[in-house]
Amino acid sequence: MSIRRKSLLIGINYTGSQHALQGCHQDVHNMIDFLQSRGYPSDPGSMVVLADDRDPRGMFFPTGRNILSAMDWLVSEPNTCCFLHYSGHGGQVRDPDGDRDSGFDDTIVPVDFETNGQIDSDTLHRHLVTALHPTSTLFVVFDCCHSGSAIELPFVYRTDEYGNVNLVDNVKQGIHLISAASHLIQGGFSYNKVNDARELLAGATSFFKSLHHMGQPQQEGLGEEHFVEDWAHEGKRVFMYSGCRDDQTSADAAISGSHVGAMSWAFLQAMRESGGSRGYQGAQQSYVDILQNTRRFLQGKYKQVPQLSVGVQMDLNQPLRI
């Protein structure tokens, strides 16, 4: 059976606004080169590019509505290998439906966010993961702030400073952050302290969401994210490399004279790892190899810690297939 390949690339520089970035359009161009080297077709029926240097009145301008429509197109067909790359701002908004005990959803930020809002992680999950045809696969690279659980996949892996990859231990991380927030508040309040503590507590409760991955029981109200109950049995083959943890920002960088997103650059460098200076042979590496090598290229230059999230537990030491 032949496998169809489709791709969606989104780059938003927010040109002319006070939120302007510089490297997102270049990230898209670099990712197109990579996808073409991997055999992805570039005809309009197979590759869609949304960028804010396009006609603001057209369907390829990255408004929230156009982004969701393009995502629906991407995952709609059976027996398809789908690739999504997003380079732009990421944020957090108050959880509208109460399924995150942290009170905040991660978001991506369309070009029209000031009038029409951001796209939250619950919405992204439903359009990308829930809607993905069961016979298809989705591979995602998110280069934006607060992107660790931007599409709410159940299993999250992260490298430590030595390159070891482990399933995130949400209990230890959550307890550590709650303790840090409590310590910060002690000794009197200030505006900065309150905001810092709120961020720490939000990060702490978000860490608890995947306790069920660890096989540990949990009482109601101790930080369980209720979307886990809704989507625990989806088992979709979705893989996401994200530029940072939920509580981190992702750098817009100048590298070798070109403005690029640090995560997009590091991911592509990792994919070049066994292909020489011009080729992309990273698909011969495993999922874990790519995560470790992406971290290695970022480490020492940027504070952000990339993550790998997956929709179903599997052997991540097998060769990565895109």
C-alpha positions as CSV (number, residue, x, y, z in Angstrom):
1,M,0.0,0.0,0.0
2,S,1.4,3.4,-1.0
3,I,1.9,6.0,1.7
4,R,0.9,9.6,0.8
5,R,3.0,12.4,2.2
6,K,1.6,15.8,3.2
7,S,3.1,18.8,5.0
8,L,2.0,22.0,6.6
9,L,4.5,24.7,7.4
10,I,3.6,27.9,9.4
11,G,6.0,30.8,9.9
12,I,4.9,34.0,11.6
13,N,7.2,37.0,12.1
14,Y,4.4,39.4,13.2
15,T,6.0,42.0,11.0
16,G,5.3,45.6,11.9
17,S,4.0,44.7,15.4
18,Q,5.6,45.2,18.8
19,H,5.8,41.4,19.0
20,A,7.9,41.0,15.9
21,L,10.2,38.0,15.4
22,Q,12.9,37.7,12.7
23,G,13.6,34.0,12.0
24,C,10.3,32.3,11.4
25,H,10.0,32.8,7.6
26,Q,13.6,31.5,7.2
27,D,12.7,28.5,9.4
28,V,10.0,27.6,6.9
29,H,12.3,27.8,3.9
30,N,14.9,25.6,5.7
31,M,12.2,23.1,6.6
32,I,11.0,22.9,3.0
33,D,14.5,22.1,1.9
34,F,14.6,19.3,4.5
35,L,11.3,17.9,3.5
36,Q,12.1,17.9,-0.2
37,S,15.3,16.0,0.6
38,R,13.2,13.4,2.4
39,G,10.9,12.9,-0.6
40,Y,8.0,15.1,0.4
41,P,6.2,16.6,-2.7
42,S,5.9,20.4,-2.9
43,D,2.9,20.6,-5.1
44,P,0.0,22.7,-3.7
45,G,-2.0,19.6,-3.0
46,S,0.7,18.1,-0.8
47,M,2.5,21.0,0.8
48,V,0.8,24.1,2.3
49,V,2.7,27.1,3.6
50,L,1.2,29.8,5.8
51,A,3.2,32.9,6.4
52,D,2.5,36.5,7.2
53,D,4.4,37.7,4.1
54,R,1.5,36.4,2.1
55,D,-1.7,38.2,1.0
56,P,-3.5,39.2,4.2
57,R,-6.8,38.5,2.4
58,G,-5.9,35.1,1.2
59,M,-6.1,31.6,2.7
60,F,-2.4,31.3,3.2
61,F,-2.2,34.2,5.7
62,P,-1.7,32.6,9.1
63,T,-4.9,33.7,10.9
64,G,-6.4,31.4,13.5
65,R,-9.1,30.4,11.1
66,N,-6.7,29.6,8.3
67,I,-4.3,27.7,10.6
68,L,-7.1,25.4,11.9
69,S,-8.4,24.8,8.4
70,A,-5.0,23.9,7.2
71,M,-4.5,21.5,10.1
72,D,-7.8,19.8,9.3
73,W,-6.6,19.4,5.7
74,L,-3.3,17.9,6.9
75,V,-4.7,15.1,9.0
76,S,-7.8,14.3,7.0
77,E,-6.7,11.4,4.8
78,P,-5.9,7.7,5.5
79,N,-2.5,6.1,5.0
80,T,-0.7,9.4,5.1
81,C,2.5,10.5,6.7
82,C,1.8,14.1,7.9
83,F,4.4,16.7,8.8
84,L,3.7,19.9,10.7
85,H,6.2,22.7,11.5
86,Y,5.3,25.8,13.4
87,S,7.6,28.7,14.1
88,G,6.2,31.7,15.9
89,H,5.1,32.9,19.3
90,G,3.7,30.5,21.9
91,G,1.9,31.5,25.0
92,Q,-0.4,30.6,27.8
93,V,-4.1,31.5,28.3
94,R,-6.5,30.8,31.1
95,D,-8.0,27.4,30.7
96,P,-11.6,28.0,29.3
97,D,-13.1,24.6,30.3
98,G,-11.4,23.7,33.6
99,D,-9.6,20.5,32.5
100,R,-6.2,21.8,33.6
101,D,-5.6,22.2,37.3
102,S,-2.9,24.7,36.5
103,G,-5.6,27.0,35.2
104,F,-3.6,27.7,32.0
105,D,-3.5,26.1,28.5
106,D,-0.5,26.4,26.2
107,T,-1.1,28.1,23.0
108,I,0.2,29.0,19.6
109,V,-0.3,32.6,18.5
110,P,-1.9,33.4,15.1
111,V,-1.1,36.7,13.3
112,D,-4.6,38.0,14.3
113,F,-4.4,37.0,17.9
114,E,-5.1,40.5,19.2
115,T,-8.5,40.5,17.7
116,N,-9.4,36.8,17.5
117,G,-7.4,35.2,20.3
118,Q,-4.8,32.4,20.5
119,I,-5.2,28.7,19.7
120,D,-5.1,26.7,22.9
121,S,-3.7,23.2,23.4
122,D,-7.1,21.6,23.8
123,T,-8.2,22.9,20.4
124,L,-4.8,21.9,18.8
125,H,-5.3,18.3,20.2
126,R,-8.7,17.9,18.8
127,H,-7.8,19.2,15.3
128,L,-4.5,17.4,15.0
129,V,-4.6,14.3,17.2
130,T,-8.3,13.4,17.6
131,A,-8.9,14.1,14.0
132,L,-5.9,12.2,12.7
133,H,-7.0,9.2,10.6
134,P,-6.2,6.0,12.6
135,T,-4.1,4.7,9.6
136,S,-2.0,7.9,9.4
137,T,1.0,9.3,11.3
138,L,1.7,12.8,12.3
139,F,5.2,14.3,13.0
140,V,5.3,17.7,14.6
141,V,8.1,20.3,15.2
142,F,7.0,23.2,17.3
143,D,9.5,26.1,17.7
144,C,7.8,28.4,20.1
145,C,7.7,29.3,23.8
146,H,5.7,27.2,26.3
147,S,5.5,24.3,23.8
148,G,6.1,21.2,25.9
149,S,2.5,20.1,25.9
150,A,1.1,22.3,23.2
151,I,-0.9,19.4,21.7
152,E,-1.4,17.5,24.9
153,L,0.3,14.2,24.1
154,P,0.4,11.7,27.0
155,F,4.0,10.6,27.0
156,V,6.7,13.3,27.4
157,Y,10.5,12.5,27.2
158,R,13.3,14.9,28.1
159,T,17.1,14.7,28.1
160,D,19.1,15.6,31.2
161,E,22.4,17.5,31.2
162,Y,24.3,14.2,30.4
163,G,22.0,13.4,27.4
164,N,20.1,10.6,29.1
165,V,16.5,10.4,28.0
166,N,13.7,9.7,30.5
167,L,10.0,9.8,30.8
168,V,9.3,13.0,32.8
169,D,9.0,12.3,36.5
170,N,6.1,14.6,37.1
171,V,5.8,13.9,40.8
172,K,9.3,15.1,41.7
173,Q,9.1,18.1,39.3
174,G,5.7,19.1,40.6
175,I,6.7,18.9,44.3
176,H,9.9,20.8,43.6
177,L,8.1,23.6,41.9
178,I,5.4,23.8,44.6
179,S,8.1,24.0,47.3
180,A,9.9,26.7,45.4
181,A,6.7,28.7,45.0
182,S,5.9,28.4,48.7
183,H,9.4,29.5,49.7
184,L,9.2,32.5,47.4
185,I,6.0,33.7,49.1
186,Q,7.4,33.4,52.6
187,G,8.8,36.7,54.0
188,G,6.3,39.1,52.5
189,F,4.6,39.7,49.2
190,S,5.6,41.9,46.3
191,Y,4.1,42.2,42.8
192,N,7.0,40.3,41.3
193,K,6.9,37.6,44.0
194,V,3.2,37.0,43.4
195,N,3.7,36.7,39.7
196,D,6.7,34.5,40.0
197,A,4.9,32.2,42.5
198,R,1.9,32.0,40.3
199,E,4.1,30.9,37.3
200,L,5.8,28.3,39.5
201,L,2.5,26.9,40.8
202,A,1.1,26.8,37.3
203,G,4.1,24.8,36.1
204,A,3.9,22.5,39.1
205,T,0.3,21.5,38.5
206,S,0.9,21.0,34.8
207,F,3.6,18.5,35.6
208,F,1.2,16.4,37.5
209,K,-0.9,15.8,34.4
210,S,0.8,12.6,33.3
211,L,1.0,10.7,36.6
212,H,-1.2,8.1,34.9
213,H,1.8,7.4,32.6
214,M,3.8,6.3,35.5
215,G,1.2,3.8,36.7
216,Q,0.6,5.6,40.0
217,P,-2.8,6.1,41.5
218,Q,-4.1,9.6,42.0
219,Q,-6.9,11.2,44.0
220,E,-9.3,13.5,42.4
221,G,-8.1,17.1,42.7
222,L,-4.4,16.5,43.0
223,G,-3.5,17.9,39.7
224,E,-4.9,15.4,37.2
225,E,-5.6,17.0,33.9
226,H,-9.1,15.8,32.8
227,F,-8.3,15.7,29.1
228,V,-6.3,12.6,30.0
229,E,-9.5,10.8,30.8
230,D,-11.1,11.9,27.6
231,W,-8.2,10.9,25.3
232,A,-6.4,8.2,27.1
233,H,-7.4,5.5,24.6
234,E,-6.8,7.4,21.4
235,G,-3.4,5.7,20.8
236,K,-2.6,7.8,17.7
237,R,0.9,7.7,16.2
238,V,1.8,11.3,16.8
239,F,5.4,12.5,17.5
240,M,6.2,16.0,18.5
241,Y,9.6,17.6,19.0
242,S,9.1,20.8,20.9
243,G,11.5,23.6,21.5
244,C,11.2,23.9,25.2
245,R,9.4,22.9,28.4
246,D,6.0,24.4,29.2
247,D,7.7,26.8,31.6
248,Q,10.4,28.0,29.2
249,T,10.8,30.4,26.3
250,S,12.3,29.5,22.9
251,A,15.0,31.6,21.3
252,D,14.8,33.7,18.1
253,A,18.5,33.5,17.1
254,A,21.1,34.8,14.7
255,I,23.2,31.8,13.5
256,S,25.8,32.0,10.7
257,G,24.5,35.3,9.6
258,S,20.8,34.2,9.3
259,H,17.9,34.8,11.7
260,V,16.3,31.5,12.6
261,G,14.5,29.8,15.5
262,A,17.0,28.0,17.7
263,M,14.9,24.9,17.9
264,S,14.3,24.6,14.2
265,W,18.0,25.1,13.5
266,A,19.1,22.5,16.1
267,F,16.6,20.0,14.9
268,L,17.8,20.3,11.3
269,Q,21.4,20.1,12.5
270,A,20.5,16.9,14.2
271,M,18.9,15.5,11.1
272,R,22.2,16.3,9.2
273,E,24.2,14.5,11.8
274,S,25.0,11.4,9.7
275,G,24.6,13.0,6.3
276,G,27.6,15.3,5.9
277,S,27.3,19.0,5.4
278,R,24.6,19.0,2.8
279,G,22.5,15.9,3.2
280,Y,19.7,15.1,5.7
281,Q,20.3,11.5,6.7
282,G,18.9,11.9,10.3
283,A,16.1,9.5,9.6
284,Q,18.7,6.7,10.0
285,Q,18.9,7.8,13.6
286,S,16.4,6.9,16.3
287,Y,13.8,9.1,17.9
288,V,16.0,9.2,21.0
289,D,19.1,10.1,18.9
290,I,17.4,13.1,17.4
291,L,16.2,14.3,20.8
292,Q,19.7,13.9,22.2
293,N,21.4,15.6,19.3
294,T,19.0,18.4,19.2
295,R,19.7,19.0,22.9
296,R,23.4,18.9,22.2
297,F,23.3,21.6,19.6
298,L,21.3,23.8,21.9
299,Q,23.2,23.1,25.1
300,G,25.7,25.8,26.2
301,K,24.1,28.3,23.8
302,Y,20.5,28.4,24.9
303,K,18.7,27.5,28.2
304,Q,15.7,25.8,26.5
305,V,15.4,22.1,26.9
306,P,13.8,20.3,23.9
307,Q,11.2,17.5,24.5
308,L,9.8,14.6,22.6
309,S,6.1,13.9,23.2
310,V,4.3,10.8,21.7
311,G,0.8,9.7,21.5
312,V,1.4,6.0,22.2
313,Q,4.2,4.2,24.1
314,M,6.7,2.5,21.8
315,D,10.4,1.7,21.5
316,L,11.9,5.1,20.8
317,N,15.3,3.5,19.9
318,Q,13.9,2.3,16.6
319,P,14.9,4.4,13.5
320,L,12.9,7.6,13.1
321,R,10.6,7.5,10.1
322,I,9.3,10.7,8.6
